[in-house]
């Protein structure tokens, strides 16, 4: 009887350990922000786009215009059990350039500086409720009006 009791005790302990591990928060980092010591190497009014990219790496995003800046974004997300993931830290380093392509300013922003801006991809809705290929073909039979049946 003691062997069976030991087995039950081990199962209970293992179940408790699995439950504790499942409820442990996990953190994931997305993106890249240069280290402060690397940013200190960049000189305002001296460095160019190419020298910045060489010193700290290519940005995760860049401005659309020629005078646009380089934007480095790093987000830390906490996953906790079955709860929805939560953004706990976001850093953005913005390096702006003047019309000559020289560094004009280096700024760093965090979640404390403003509102949380969700970084998401947007997909255009095509108004199709995901019909299959065959369903589309069968649905189009008889809808083609390319032939003139008037006989003339």
PyMOL commands that set and color helices and strands:
alter all, ss='L'
color gray80, all
select helices_A, chain A and resi 2-22+36-39+49-56+111-113+133-140
alter helices_A, ss='H'
color red, helices_A
select strands_A, chain A and resi 26-31+61-62+70-79+86-97+103-110
alter strands_A, ss='S'
color yellow, strands_A
deselect
rebuild
show_as cartoon
